[in-house]
Amino acid sequence: MSPSEVVRSFRPHDGELIWEGPAAGPAEVERAVARARAAQPEWERTPLEERHAVARRFAERAEAEGPRLARLIAEETGKPLWEAEAEVASVVAKVGISIEWQARRAGTIDRPLPQHGPDARQLVHHRPHGVLAVLGPYNFPAHLPNGHVVPALIAGNAVVLKPSELTPAVGEAYGRLWTSAGLPDGVLEVVQGGATTGRALAATDVDGLLFTGSAATGLELARLFAETPWKILALEMGGNNPIVTWDVAEADLEAAAAVVVQSAFLSAGQRCTCARRWILEEGRGEKLVDAVLALVDRLRIGGPFDVPEPFMGPLIDARAAARVERQVAALAARPLRPLARAKPGFPFLSPAVLDATGLSLPDEEIFGPVLLLQRVRDFAQALERASATRFGLAAALVGGDEALWDRFRTHVRAGVVNRNRPTNGALSSAPFGGVGWSGNHRPSAAYAADYCAWPSAGIAAARPHAPFLKGLG
């Protein structure tokens, strides 16, 4: 990609151009990394309390600019304004959470070790990697990159951020917030561009890369980093997530239906934690199926600023919508019974619920509003089906008693496991991540501090203390 190429971003709901600018070619990416490399040592030497102060000022600026930032997020992603406002609130809250968990996960230990001498002490402190690359996704263009950037900066790293090429305007605005908070020049560099820019950034001499996005890109990055084990690589790569409904009480049908619908269709299905597979007991639960379909029919779909406000907006662009429809068409070629069919109107898609009972399905993530229903004989088979995926990000059980819940949470293969709550309900004050094709055991959220610094441990004493030497003559 040459510097003369241009990145353009269009509002998904009406196609209006919202941002354009030059894409960073390999040379510009190298220069951005070099600026970050030059700025990082002084930032690392900055006392932790001062780094915290800059981060808190960033949070203050994000909160002050909240309405403007939320509107920009809604415009560029197409998500409803209420959802964009919630994203901004998460950006603000991330700072306090990151400061708290950095102290918990990567703080300093300095305590006496009398067994090693009268003045010996155990010392543990954490050091930044240096320069970290962050590749941001489009579905949460502020919140998800922010979840990497804040703990990385607090730890003393410099960061080079490449926003998604589908949401460059939010990425640019995000970088300006840090500048207005007083972050020194070079400590956060923002480079714009598509896959070629991302590959160029990953191939530079950065000390690590933090990624949220598709499994295909994550696997490509894992191959690229295979021969550089000294570089940190944190991957969050999506999921093919199950929601299991079992023994739902009649009085809970309405609430259970809402949990299923939110799990599957929140953010137009464009969350890595959205439910893709719905598993329930054969011969039972049909009232819940009816309740889910009735609720799906009531969902408002529209532009981000529509009144009354919509539940969900369009997909990020026509290509994404076409990809989902191709996946649905491939499924429809099998003997599936459509319960609620996706309708054209790119990039708007209506929720699709497809009955896939008894069929072998491809283990892939459909990143859109599609839910596949599978009936099973018993709970043992439900557990087997829930974990029958190479992914392992999120899972939820709706209904059941304590014994059933205990079986579920201890057997299902997922990093986020909820009971009577949507699959896409995850707390920033807890670790977040998955296994298999969902991640590489580098959970983010509260545990992001783990991959933003490395520990240095030792024993120190003011004076030499002769160790006990065996075998002297």
N, C-alpha and C positions, 0 to 999 in steps of 0.2 A: 504494500500500500504506500503510495507516494504522498508527500505532504500536500500535493495539489488536490487530492481527493477530498470530498466534502461529506460530512455526516449531516443528515437531515432527519428531523423528528417531526412526526405528524400526530395531531390529536386523533386518537382512535375513533372517537364518536362522530367526528364530522370531517376528518381528513385535512383539516387546516394545518398549515406549516407552523410549528411552534418554535423551532430552533434549527439553526444551521451553523456549521463551523468546520474548519479544516480537521481532517483526521491526522493523527500523529503517526508518521512513518517511523521506521526503525531508528533513524538518526535522532529524531526528536525524542523518542522513547529513551534512547541512551542518554541524551542530555538531561532529561527529567530525572533519571536514576542518578546521574552524576551530581545534580544539584541536591538531591536528597542525601546522597552519600556525604557530600561536603557539609551539610547542615546537621547531620545526625550526632556527631560527637558532642557538640555544644549542647544540643537538646538532652542528650543522655546525662551530661554533667549538671544540667539544671536540677535543683532540688526537687524531690518528689512533690512536696507541697506546692511548689510553683507550677509544676505540670498539672497538678490537680486544679489549681486556680484557673489556668487557661481552659481546661476542660469545662469547668463550671461556668466560665464566661461564655463558652460556646453554647452550653445548655440554655443560658439566659438569652442569648441572641436567637437561638432556635425558637424559644418560647415567644419572644417578642415578635419574631417574623412568622409565627405559626400560621396565621390566616393566609398570608401570601404564599408560604411554602406549601400549605395544604392544597390551595387552589392550583398551584403549579403541578403538584403530584397528580391531582385529579385530572387536570388537562392532559398531561403527558401519558398517563397510564390508562385513562378512561374509567378508573374506579370511582364509585360514588364519593361525593365530597365528605360524607360522614366517615367513610373508611380512611380517606386521606388524612382527615383530622386525627383519627386514632393513630395513624402512622407517625405523625409529627409528635404526638404525645409520647410514643415509644422512643423516638429519637432523644427527646429531652430526658426521659427517665433513665435511659441507658447510662448516662454519665454517673449518676449516683450509684447505680447498681455496679458499674465497672469499678469504681473506686472501692466500694465495699468488698467486692470479690477479689480484687487484686490483692488486698491486704490478707484475705483468707487463704487464697491459693498460691500467692507468689510474694508473700511478705518476708520480713527479715526475722531471723532467729539469732539471738545473742544471749546465751545463758551459761552459768558456771558448769564446769566439768571437774569437780574435785578429784575424781578418780584418776585424772590425767595430770594432776599437779595443782598446787595451791592457787595458781592464777590462770589456770587453763580455762578456755571458754569454747563452747560449740558455736560456730558461726555458719549461718546459711543466708545467702542473699541471692537475688535474681538479677540477671543481666539481660538487656535487650539483644535481639539478634542483629540489629543494624538497620537495614532497609528492607521493608516488607512490601510486596505487591498485593493489592486487593482488587479482585475482579468482581464487580457488582452485578446483580441481576436486575431485571426490569420490573418484577412484580411488586417489590418493595424497594424502590430505587434510593430511598434515604435510610430507612430503618436497617436493612440487612447489611449494606456496606458499613454503616455506622457501628454495627455490632462488632465488626473487625477493627475499624479505625480507632475508636475510643480506647479500648484496652491496649492496642498497639502503641498509641501515642503516650498513654499513661506510663507504659513500661519503659519508655525512652527510645522507641524506634522512630525512624522516619518512614513515611508511607508514600507509595505511588499508587494512586487509585485510578483504575479505568472503569468508568461507569458503563452500563450496558449501552450499546449504540442505539437502542430504542428509547432510552431515557437520558440523553445527554444534558438536557436543560436542568433537570433535578441535580445531576452530578455537579454541574457548574455552580449552581446555587449553593449546594452543600459545601463545596470548597470555599466559597466566599464567606460563609458563616464562620469557618475556622480562622480565616484571615482577619475578619472583624473582631474576633475574640482575642487577637494578639498572638496567634501562633507564629513563630518566626518563619521567615521566608525559607522555602525549600523543605521544611519538615513535612508538609503535605503537598505533593504534586498531583495534579489531575491531568490525565491524558485521555483524549477522546478518540474513539475509533471502534472498528468492528473486530472480527476474529483475528485478522492479520495483526492489528495493534496489540491484541491480547497475547498472541503468540510471541510477538517481538518482546513484550514486557516479561513474559515468563522465561524467555531465553537469555535475558540479561543477567548480570552478576548480582541480582537481588539475593538476600539471605533467606528468603522464604516467600511463599505465596499463600494467600487466604482466599478461598473460592466458595461461592454459592451459585449453583446453577445446575445444568443438566448432567446426567450420568455420562453421556458421550464426551462432553468437554472435560469432565473430571477424570475420566479414564485416559484421555489424551494427556492431561497434565501429569497424571501418575506415571505414564510412560516417559514423559520428558524429564521428570525428576528422579527416575529410577537409579541413575548413576550419580546422583548428588545427595547422598544420605545426610550430609551435614546441613542441608537446607530444610527448613520446616515447611511442611505442606499440610494445610488443613482443608479438607474437602467436605462440603455438604451438597448432596447430589440428588435430592428428590426421593420419591417413593411410589410404590404401588400399594397403597395403604388399605387395610381392612377395617370395617366396622361390623361388629357382631351384635345382633339384637337377639335376646333370649329371655323367655318367660317375662315379658313386659306386662305389667299389671294393666287392667282395663283403665284404671284411673290415670295411668301414666302415658297413655297412647299419644296424646297431643304433644306432651313434652318430648317423648321419645322421637316422634316424627320430626320435631324441630331440630333435635340433635343430629339426626341423620341428614336432614336437608342442609343444615349449616356445614356439617362435615364435608359434604360432597360439593356444594355449590357456592360457598363463600368465595368472594373475589373471582367469580365466574370460573371457579375450579382452578384458578391459577396460583395455588399455594402448594408448596411441596408436601404439606401435611394433609391436604384434602383426601377424603376417602374416595377410593376408586372402586372398591369391592364391598358389597353389602352381603353379609352372610347371615342367614336365619334358618330356623328349624322347619323342615319339610312338614307340611300339613298343619302348621300353626303360624301365627303371625300375620295372617292375611289382612286382618283389621289394621295392623300397622302399615302394611303395604298400601292399603287404601288411604290411610291418613297421610302418608308421605306424598302420594300422588296428588291428593287434594291440596296439600300445602304447596307443592311445586306449581300447581296451576295458579296459585295466588301470587307467586313471586313477580314483583315488578322488575322489568329489565329496561334500562334506559341510559341516557347520558348522565355524566357526573353531576350536573347541576339541575336536573329535572325536578319539577315539583308536581306531585308529591315525590319524595326521594325514592330512588330505585333500591332494590336489594342488591342487584349486581349490574355491572356495565358490560361493555364489549370486551372481547379478547384484545390483546395488545395491538394486533394488526391483522390484516386479511390473510397473510401467510400462516399465522398461528391458527386462525379459524379454519382455514382450508386443511391444515394438517390434522386438526381434530376431526373434521368431517370425513377425511380420508380414513382415519382410524375407525370411526363409527361405521363407515361404509364397508370396510373390511370385516367388521364384526357382523354387520347386517347380512353379509353374504352367507353367514351360517344360519341355522334355524333358530334365530333369536326372536323373542316376542317383544316388540317395542311397546313400552308402557307410556313413555312420554318422549316423543320424537324431537330430535334437534331440528330446528328450522333455519333455513338460510337467511341472510341479511347481514353479510359480513361487514364488520367483524363481530356483530352481535349474534350470539347463539342462545337458544333456549335450552334449559336443562334437559338432558336425555337420561332416562332410566331404562336399562335393557335387561330383560330376564335371560340370564346365561346359565340357568340351572342345568347341571349335567354335562356341560360343555367344557372342553379344554380351551383355555384362553391364553393368548400371548402374554407373557410377563413383561409388560411395558407400562410406562407412565403415560396416561392420557392427560395432557396438561390443559384441561378445559372442563366444562360442566357435564361430565358423563359419569354415571354410576352403574356398575354391573351387579345385578342381583343374582345370588347363588343360594339355593336351598340345600340343606344337608340333613343327614339322618339323625345325628346326635351331636352332643357337644364335643366329643372326641374328634369327630370329623370337622367340626367348626374350627377347632384349634389347629388341626392339620392344614385346612384350607387357609386359615389366616396367616400361617407362617410359610405357606408354599409360594415364596417369592424370593428372588435374588436380592430384592431391596429389604430394608429393615428400618424404616424411619418412624412411622406412627401407627398406632392401633387403638381401638376403643371397644369397650364392652358396654352395652346398654341393656339394663335389666339384670336378672339373675340375683342370687343371694351371695353371702360372703364366701361360701365355699367355692362357688363358681368363679367369682372374681379372683380368688386366690389361685385357682388353676389357670385362669387366663393370664394374669400378670406375671406368673412365674414360668409360663411356657411360650407365650407369644414372643416372636423374635422382632423386637422393635425398641428404638431408643426413647420414644415418647409413648407411654401407655396410660390411657385415661379410662375412667369408669363413669358412665352416665354424663359424660361431657364430650363435646365434639373432638374429632381427631386433630383438628387445627386449633385446639386450645393448649397453648404452651406458654409457660411463664419465663420471663427474662431473668428471674431470680433463681432459676434452676438450670442445670445443664441441658443443652439442646443438640441433638445429633442422632445419627443412626449407624447401622452396621451394613455389611455387604455393599451393594451398589449405592447405598444411601450415604456412605461416609467412610472415613479412614480412622475411626477412633480418636477424632480430635473434636469433641463436642464444644460447641460455642455457647453463647448466652453467658451464664454465670461462670462457666469454665473456660471462657476465652482467654483468661489470664494464663492458662496453662501453656498455650501455644504462642504467646506473645513474648515470653522471656524464658531463659534457661537458668537452672539453679547452679550455684557454686557453693559447695559445702566444705567445711574443714574444721580443724582444731587449732586454736591460737593461744599462745602464752607470752607474757612479757619477757620472760627469761628462759633460756634453754633448760629443759627438764630431762635428765638422762634416763632413757628407757631401760628397762630390765633386760640385759643381754644375757642370753643363755650360751653355754658352751665355751666360755672364756677359759684360757689356760693360765 
